[in-house]
Amino acid sequence: IEEIDKKSLVIISPNPAGTAIAAFISIEKTQKVFLSLTDMTGKILRSVNGIYGQGSSEVRISVNDLPKGIYLLKVSGENFSTRQKVFKK
């Protein structure tokens, strides 16, 4: 778990992933959040953005058609940004 300001955190499950990952985002205030899944070269493979409310939200991202390997999930909002490795099995 990577925590930036103790008020926002992101948990990825399952990791390693099979067909999809779920990012559980906990934020202190309603805000626009941008999620991007990239390969290790920085190429964006998936992106999701939306306005999420205070508290916890779950965002599901399909990884079914991606090859096995290591990816980066970047999650950023108005007052936080985090990057985590995602393993695809």
Backbone bond lengths (Angstrom), bond angles and torsions (degrees), N, CA, C in turn:
res aa  C-N    CA-C-N  psi(-1)  N-CA   C-N-CA  omega(-1)  CA-C   N-CA-C  phi
1 I - - - 1.466 - - 1.522 108.14 -
2 E 1.316 114.64 126.66 1.456 119.68 178.50 1.512 107.16 -107.19
3 E 1.307 116.56 125.29 1.442 119.80 -177.22 1.503 108.52 -121.79
4 I 1.331 116.91 130.74 1.450 120.71 -176.44 1.528 110.38 -94.66
5 D 1.334 117.36 -55.63 1.462 119.40 -173.57 1.526 113.15 -125.18
6 K 1.328 116.71 19.84 1.457 124.47 179.97 1.525 113.17 64.89
7 K 1.335 118.70 -7.36 1.454 120.55 -179.58 1.526 110.91 -106.23
8 S 1.313 117.05 -14.10 1.461 121.08 -179.11 1.511 108.41 -131.67
9 L 1.339 116.85 132.29 1.447 118.62 175.15 1.508 110.55 -148.77
10 V 1.311 114.23 157.02 1.458 121.42 -177.16 1.523 108.32 -128.40
11 I 1.331 116.51 131.31 1.457 122.23 176.17 1.525 107.20 -120.34
12 I 1.319 116.88 130.03 1.458 121.89 179.68 1.528 108.65 -106.26
13 S 1.343 115.13 132.84 1.458 120.34 -179.71 1.522 108.63 -148.37
14 P 1.303 122.34 142.71 1.474 124.36 -14.48 1.521 110.48 -77.55
15 N 1.293 116.08 157.72 1.465 120.74 177.94 1.524 106.85 -146.19
16 P 1.322 120.41 105.06 1.467 128.40 15.33 1.532 113.25 -72.16
17 A 1.338 114.90 148.90 1.453 122.96 -175.74 1.517 111.04 -97.11
18 G 1.335 114.85 152.95 1.454 121.13 175.04 1.516 109.67 -103.77
19 T 1.348 115.77 -80.47 1.461 120.29 -176.70 1.530 113.05 -103.03
20 A 1.328 116.82 -25.97 1.465 120.01 -178.12 1.519 109.13 -154.59
21 I 1.327 114.66 156.93 1.459 120.05 171.66 1.519 107.98 -118.27
22 A 1.305 114.90 154.14 1.458 120.98 173.90 1.522 106.63 -119.15
23 A 1.318 115.33 128.77 1.465 120.55 174.83 1.525 106.32 -104.38
24 F 1.327 115.86 119.35 1.461 121.20 177.34 1.524 106.59 -97.15
25 I 1.313 115.82 114.78 1.455 121.85 -174.15 1.525 108.59 -108.75
26 S 1.325 116.69 125.21 1.459 121.23 175.70 1.523 107.96 -113.76
27 I 1.327 116.10 120.30 1.461 120.16 -177.80 1.520 110.33 -130.70
28 E 1.315 115.06 155.57 1.459 120.72 -174.57 1.522 113.33 -85.68
29 K 1.341 118.40 -19.19 1.464 120.46 179.25 1.521 109.44 -149.14
30 T 1.325 116.24 156.19 1.462 121.54 177.99 1.518 109.44 -61.66
31 Q 1.321 116.25 132.63 1.462 120.03 -177.89 1.515 110.58 -163.95
32 K 1.324 115.11 165.01 1.460 121.34 175.19 1.523 107.85 -78.74
33 V 1.337 116.30 130.85 1.461 121.82 -179.16 1.522 108.13 -123.99
34 F 1.331 116.09 136.51 1.456 122.81 -179.90 1.521 108.60 -117.39
35 L 1.323 116.61 127.86 1.462 121.80 177.00 1.517 108.39 -118.17
36 S 1.328 116.50 135.45 1.457 119.58 174.45 1.522 109.54 -137.64
37 L 1.324 115.03 135.30 1.459 122.24 176.16 1.519 106.42 -106.08
38 T 1.322 116.26 121.17 1.457 120.44 -177.85 1.526 110.22 -122.50
39 D 1.333 115.35 159.88 1.458 118.60 169.86 1.525 107.64 -82.52
40 M 1.317 116.89 -179.05 1.472 119.47 -174.24 1.534 112.87 -72.04
41 T 1.326 117.67 -9.68 1.468 119.79 175.75 1.526 111.18 -90.80
42 G 1.332 116.79 -6.49 1.457 120.30 179.10 1.520 114.28 98.26
43 K 1.330 117.19 0.11 1.466 120.93 178.85 1.527 109.49 -70.25
44 I 1.334 116.66 127.07 1.462 120.82 -179.59 1.528 109.67 -77.46
45 L 1.331 115.96 122.84 1.462 122.64 -179.39 1.525 111.47 -102.25
46 R 1.304 117.43 -32.26 1.458 123.19 178.81 1.521 107.41 -142.99
47 S 1.324 116.59 144.35 1.457 118.89 171.17 1.523 109.03 -144.75
48 V 1.314 114.38 142.91 1.456 122.24 179.90 1.515 106.16 -137.54
49 N 1.325 116.78 134.41 1.452 117.15 170.09 1.512 109.64 -141.95
50 G 1.302 114.39 153.76 1.454 119.68 -178.11 1.505 109.24 -176.40
51 I 1.315 114.55 176.06 1.453 120.29 177.26 1.523 106.62 -100.93
52 Y 1.317 115.13 123.22 1.455 121.37 -177.33 1.519 109.41 -115.64
53 G 1.330 114.59 144.08 1.457 120.49 -176.67 1.518 112.74 -84.35
54 Q 1.321 113.96 166.71 1.465 121.25 177.14 1.515 109.44 -57.15
55 G 1.335 115.49 142.02 1.452 120.54 -179.07 1.509 110.08 103.55
56 S 1.341 116.55 -148.95 1.459 120.96 -175.35 1.520 112.13 -104.43
57 S 1.315 115.34 138.64 1.465 122.38 174.67 1.518 108.04 -131.43
58 E 1.322 115.95 151.42 1.461 120.90 177.18 1.525 108.21 -113.90
59 V 1.334 115.78 129.22 1.460 121.23 176.79 1.520 107.25 -120.44
60 R 1.337 116.27 123.42 1.468 120.30 -179.58 1.515 109.62 -100.54
61 I 1.324 115.64 136.91 1.461 121.93 179.04 1.527 107.90 -129.65
62 S 1.326 116.21 124.66 1.460 120.95 179.44 1.523 110.02 -75.95
63 V 1.328 115.64 133.81 1.472 120.90 175.55 1.528 109.57 -125.81
64 N 1.328 116.30 15.66 1.457 122.78 -173.10 1.529 113.28 -55.53
65 D 1.329 117.48 -40.96 1.462 121.31 -174.83 1.529 113.36 -92.75
66 L 1.336 117.37 3.47 1.465 119.70 -179.87 1.525 109.89 -86.29
67 P 1.335 117.27 145.44 1.467 119.43 177.27 1.529 111.74 -69.49
68 K 1.334 115.97 160.96 1.461 120.63 174.90 1.515 109.08 -56.13
69 G 1.332 116.69 145.48 1.457 118.93 176.76 1.512 111.83 153.94
70 I 1.313 114.58 -165.59 1.457 122.87 -177.60 1.526 108.30 -112.22
71 Y 1.326 115.09 133.47 1.457 122.22 179.92 1.525 108.56 -128.83
72 L 1.312 116.22 165.58 1.464 121.08 176.40 1.514 108.99 -116.53
73 L 1.325 116.62 130.69 1.456 121.18 173.25 1.519 106.97 -106.73
74 K 1.328 115.73 118.25 1.463 120.89 177.54 1.521 107.38 -106.22
75 V 1.321 115.05 129.64 1.456 121.16 178.36 1.516 107.14 -124.45
76 S 1.324 116.96 124.03 1.455 118.83 179.45 1.518 111.05 -138.23
77 G 1.316 113.93 145.93 1.458 122.04 178.50 1.516 108.58 -133.84
78 E 1.317 115.61 -161.92 1.465 119.80 -178.21 1.526 112.26 -66.99
79 N 1.331 116.37 -34.43 1.466 118.63 -172.85 1.521 112.87 -128.98
80 F 1.331 116.75 19.58 1.470 118.64 177.73 1.518 110.09 -156.99
81 S 1.314 115.06 158.23 1.458 121.72 174.14 1.517 107.08 -153.99
82 T 1.312 116.25 135.00 1.460 120.05 -179.36 1.519 109.12 -143.69
83 R 1.310 115.82 150.44 1.453 122.26 177.13 1.520 108.05 -131.06
84 Q 1.321 116.22 133.05 1.464 119.33 179.07 1.509 109.86 -137.38
85 K 1.325 115.02 147.10 1.460 120.31 176.47 1.522 109.45 -78.77
86 V 1.322 114.72 138.88 1.462 122.02 174.81 1.514 107.39 -120.83
87 F 1.302 116.40 129.94 1.457 121.52 179.43 1.510 109.37 -102.42
88 K 1.323 117.19 126.89 1.468 122.43 176.88 1.509 107.99 -102.25
89 K 1.350 116.61 123.67 1.462 118.92 -177.42 1.507 112.23 -94.75
